[in-house]
Amino acid sequence: MRKVYLDHNATTPVHPEVAAAIQPFLGDLFGNPSSIHWAGRDVRKAVEDARAEVAGFYGCRPLEVVFTSSGTEGDNLAVKGVAYRSGNAGKHIVTSQVEHPAIMNTCRFLETQGFRVTYVPVNRQGIVEPDAVRGAITKDTILVSIMASNNETGCIMPIEEIGAIAKEAGALMHTDAVQSTGKVPLPWETLPVDLLTFSGHKVNGIKGAGGLLVRKGIELAALLHGGHQERGRRGGTENVVGIVAMGKAFSLLARNMEPEVAEVRRLRDAFERALYARIPEIVLNGHPTRRLPNTVNLSFRFVEGEALLLNLDMLGIACSSGSACTSGSLEASPILLAMGADPTDSQGALRFSLGRGNTEGDVEYAVDAIETVVDKLRAMSPLYHPLAAKAR
Ligand SMILES: Cc1ncc(COP(=O)(O)O)c(C=O)c1O
């Protein structure tokens, strides 16, 4: 059976050049990068070379790169790292209602520790409006954390404007750029952002490695106390394999991002156009244009997303549904509900995220399969009337 992977926002396949680059670190290059003898020295060099590659990609200084175990840890380090050092500066954080759980649950935890958090809403198209952030900031605000783009809808947030607002108010600005990295430019030099999270496995690296860019001069409280690794900002022997993989992945991005993104956008647009042309009653969740070039989130009305997902899986297609089955009932995605989407439509939402390696053949196969499965499921739905749908 043909297999088509359309879930690159969940994770990406390891790039063959990344797989080759990490091989020596599973063999002879096993040393601890903190050891000063021969076994450690080459490994230290590899870690620092990887740091330089990541820095080169964003245009930051190598010392501004802190390696972590994941995007999740990068987010935790940013938010708790600022909060725990805030002292008398303030106890208020501004974030949005559509953040990844790595931010959302970190903020909820901080609320139990004496911090106050404002979760600003998004508009109907899934975008955080700068004025909403401006209105939420108080003189007690220490941090504004707004994602660069949303993982479910692909909506690109106006972080340039929001960062400027945070700066003006004297608050630090963090952005979770896990999904934006490798898909849209993130020029660190001009971006009004103090802290930026990334993750290796979303850019054809390996799982269990990520990081945080910390602008020079900003001090964070460490979350992991231990050795002097990462200049005391994150104790623990480095995940050398994961870091070397990120170094290679970012060097490939620096070289190939533009043409690869253009191709992914072309395929995504063709996919989306074909679905609209062939299947009635589809709702786009998210902004029509302020959107990552690889992502489309659609509600297929009168169909449950989960049923669609499972039927597509049986035809070899991997995608993702925002709804989660809790105690027998389907709950719509909190992200789509925060956008004010119709709860019934939200249950029929699926996210397709394309990436490096997808082909025109994949798109054609997926469109045919989606049309077949949607027709089948709608035929079983007592709520669906094809003639009424056509007449709309
Ligand atoms: C926006 C966003 N932030 C953070 C993360 C967490 O990254 P990781 O899987 O490396 O912990 C993800 C992963 O899905 C994400 O999409």
The ligand as an SDF file (V2000), in Angstrom:
LIG
                    3D

 16 16  0  0  0  0  0  0  0  0999 V2000
    4.5530   25.0550   18.6200 C   0  0  0  0  0  0  0  0  0  0  0  0
    5.2600   23.9580   19.3150 C   0  0  0  0  0  0  0  0  0  0  0  0
    5.9470   24.2070   20.4380 N   0  0  0  0  0  0  0  0  0  0  0  0
    6.6020   23.2630   21.1060 C   0  0  0  0  0  0  0  0  0  0  0  0
    6.6030   21.9590   20.6880 C   0  0  0  0  0  0  0  0  0  0  0  0
    7.3250   20.9250   21.4760 C   0  0  0  0  0  0  0  0  0  0  0  0
    8.5180   20.5160   20.8410 O   0  0  0  0  0  0  0  0  0  0  0  0
    9.1770   19.1120   21.2490 P   0  0  0  0  0  0  0  0  0  0  0  0
    8.3940   18.0500   20.5770 O   0  0  0  0  0  0  0  0  0  0  0  0
   10.5870   19.2110   20.7400 O   0  0  0  0  0  0  0  0  0  0  0  0
    9.1320   19.0360   22.7270 O   0  0  0  0  0  0  0  0  0  0  0  0
    5.8820   21.6290   19.5310 C   0  0  0  0  0  0  0  0  0  0  0  0
    5.7940   20.2160   19.0750 C   0  0  0  0  0  0  0  0  0  0  0  0
    4.7970   19.7960   18.5500 O   0  0  0  0  0  0  0  0  0  0  0  0
    5.1960   22.6550   18.8280 C   0  0  0  0  0  0  0  0  0  0  0  0
    4.4980   22.3950   17.7210 O   0  0  0  0  0  0  0  0  0  0  0  0
  1  2  1  0
  2  3  1  0
  2 15  2  0
  3  4  2  0
  4  5  1  0
  5  6  1  0
  5 12  2  0
  6  7  1  0
  7  8  1  0
  8  9  2  0
  8 10  1  0
  8 11  1  0
 12 13  1  0
 12 15  1  0
 13 14  2  0
 15 16  1  0
M  END
$$$$
